[in-house]
């Protein structure tokens, strides 16, 4: 049973989803682009059924109650602060952190900066930011894969993605999430200001500091058919984790891991938490 919740913080009110008993082990999920907390629906249910308290929230720009106008409001330090603010509002002193895509990038930074709060980290798809930076600098394949970022940072990105009944936006999902889920995402981004806020995460990248090493127990899940993130960053991530580290490679799975391989990912998460109580 997954419930809709709202989390009030000093910055504003975030929309979210929650499952599991209130007194269960506390796990916070961060979604990516172009999705929402809904992408974690299966994992929330699986963890909740196993007695954990799992919460996913629509992050800054995705929650209508937290949609500031300036690009600088979407730098990673602000996004990490939101993670702690939501945890504080939930009454969580220490918690496990799970992120996919942009949510994984935020989770890496949060775990590196706040090992006193983050019990364990599980990053899906996106490697450690330092490993990704190296890949972007040295690997021609990753350079080609990442060209879309320049498009997303451009002034015409919203118009390009939403033109012709959001044809370009719909194509991004590669028909991996359920059709009804894709339709919900598209409708969300069609709301005034919503897509601009989400794209501002890309436009604010110039403000983001380097990410330090991660000392907390870490699970990194990468899939071989990811068209945005190549193997160089994936295999280079181990150099930037000083704590216990587990790397799982999913064969024949695309970028949309939580929705394409929901049972497999949920099992990996439960194993990860069991290994690091």
Buried (B, 14 or more C-beta within 10 A) or exposed (E): EBEEBEBEBEBBBBBBBBBBEEEBBBBBBBBBBBBBBBBBBBBBBBBBEBEBBBBBBBBBBBBBBBBBEEBEBBBBBBBBBBBBBBBBBBEBEEBBBBBBBBBBBBBBBBBBBBBEBBBBBBBBBBBBBBBBBBBBEEBEEBEEBBEBBEBBBBEEBBEBBBEEEBEBBBEBBBEBBEEEBBEBBBEBBEEEEBBBBBBBBBBBBEBBEEBBEBBBBBBBBBBEBBEBBBBBBBBBBBEBBEBBBBBBEBEEBBBBBBBBBBEBBBEBBBEBBEEBE
